[in-house]
Amino acid sequence: MKFDFDYVLSSLPRVSDAAMVNLRIAILAFCLALIGGTALTLVRSLKIAPLNGLIAVCLSFIRGTPILIQIFLIYYGLPAATGLRLPPEIAGITAIALNSSFFISEIMRGSLPEIDGGQIEASTALGLSPGVIWRKVILPQLFRRISPMLINEGTVIVKGTALLSVITVVEALRVSQQIGAAKFRPFEPILAAAAMFLIINLALTAGGLLLERRFAREGR
Amino acid sequence: MTQTALEAINLIRRFGETRALDEVYFTIPKGQVVSLVGPSGCGKSTLLRTLLWLEPPDDGFVKVGDRYLGKDLSPEGLVRRQSGREIDRIRPRIGMVYQSLNLWPHLTVEQNVTRPQIRVARRRPEDARDKAQALLDRLQIAQLSDRYPGEISGGQKQRVAIARALAMDPEIMLFDEPTSALDPELVGEVLSLLREFADGGMTMMVVTHELAFARDVASRLMFMDHGRIVADGDPNTVISSRKNARVAEFFDRVQAFHPDFRNPHQRRQR
């Protein structure tokens, strides 16, 4: 069997249309994960023991089990347990966002001690309330510091959207498999899908580099 | 009648068995320049943190201008704890300049000075900016407004930190060892800036190891040891007094490095 480059090109239009679904899911999931991760970090900073214990249990589950299983749990498990049946795309976004929230919260926790305690004390002495200190002093600096790791997490999310093909979301990988099944040649369309993921992630990393360069000017 | 800028009333702070603050009382009238001197570990840092209510004392009151900070004491003797919000509003009336300065590195010089004015004092952004420009101008760093703290020198950063505190119109400025984090060549610059403030009538309390400043610029010296203010008064009197053994010993040791330190008359004739 010979590699057929024209076949890759001919499957590109349909695959790239489907990749827009991946992009949409990834953007939504990433935004939700940023909000969720920040919320988790704030809650953890309150140091309420039972709450932090619960978060630790959830974290070890999310970190310790494959995301594919988590996707299944939300798509198939949630309706069985609560009767709430989410459409495939919504279930997928929820699973990825939830998973990523915990990872982002861990990233934030890791960099939080790098923010000088003296700054927080000085902010308090100037009369800033704890909420304002979080919003205007801690979080802006934290996000600057963790931006490379966030971009990394973003690429993980983009790749993770491919997993949603197993819960019937019509995205790039699934469409490429459909093309492959129709033509009895699976290899080339999958390469087309791979190219789509690569393009999205390269764009994301380039955006990340631009951001870093901007932050670098502000320096320390 | 002179108004009071800052008053400490029976401040007590215990850490286990040791007393970091032991019945500290003092009143600083408006316009006075006080230096706070003492060996390390004597409770100076705790005192500063307590005065700002960052570390509430086990007992005692702090009064800034005519308002209590942290705990209210009514004329009838009723004690009431203030809410976090109330405390945040009164706190900036003590202008604190930290040794490590603690500027916000992600904001420009101007934003560092305007942000607390807008957020805490609820000033309009344009008023805050005018105030910031006036202060930066007075401190001769107006040309740096758009720079970030990472792009300016240590001495310039200190001026920004001073401007940030002054912008809140404090009753008193507290300086925590303003010269010890700086390059030796900048020390003189900072001391002359403080002297300028003193001549301008600013109320200040300066924690310092710079004894020449304590003697020549400050009009009052408070000596702290083991959480107590053990000597308080005219700097020359405190320095040359032999009444308190601990104080005398401290200045004896200092004298070894500055031979004519104890001899104020020589300096006075300048």
Chai-1 contact restraints between the chains, C-beta under 6 A:
chainA,res_idxA,chainB,res_idxB,connection_type,confidence,min_distance_angstrom,max_distance_angstrom,comment,restraint_id
A,G118,B,S100,contact,1.0,0.0,6.0,A-B,restraint_1
A,G118,B,N102,contact,1.0,0.0,6.0,A-B,restraint_2
A,Q119,B,N102,contact,1.0,0.0,6.0,A-B,restraint_3
A,A122,B,Y98,contact,1.0,0.0,6.0,A-B,restraint_4
A,A122,B,N102,contact,1.0,0.0,6.0,A-B,restraint_5
A,A125,B,L52,contact,1.0,0.0,6.0,A-B,restraint_6
A,A125,B,R91,contact,1.0,0.0,6.0,A-B,restraint_7
A,A125,B,M96,contact,1.0,0.0,6.0,A-B,restraint_8
A,L126,B,P92,contact,1.0,0.0,6.0,A-B,restraint_9
A,L126,B,P116,contact,1.0,0.0,6.0,A-B,restraint_10
A,G127,B,D88,contact,1.0,0.0,6.0,A-B,restraint_11
A,G127,B,R91,contact,1.0,0.0,6.0,A-B,restraint_12
A,G127,B,P92,contact,1.0,0.0,6.0,A-B,restraint_13
A,G127,B,V120,contact,1.0,0.0,6.0,A-B,restraint_14
A,L128,B,R119,contact,1.0,0.0,6.0,A-B,restraint_15
A,S129,B,D88,contact,1.0,0.0,6.0,A-B,restraint_16
A,V132,B,R119,contact,1.0,0.0,6.0,A-B,restraint_17
A,V137,B,W104,contact,1.0,0.0,6.0,A-B,restraint_18
A,P140,B,H106,contact,1.0,0.0,6.0,A-B,restraint_19
A,Q141,B,H106,contact,1.0,0.0,6.0,A-B,restraint_20
A,E218,B,H106,contact,1.0,0.0,6.0,A-B,restraint_21
A,E218,B,Y148,contact,1.0,0.0,6.0,A-B,restraint_22
A,G219,B,G150,contact,1.0,0.0,6.0,A-B,restraint_23
A,R220,B,P105,contact,1.0,0.0,6.0,A-B,restraint_24
A,R220,B,G150,contact,1.0,0.0,6.0,A-B,restraint_25
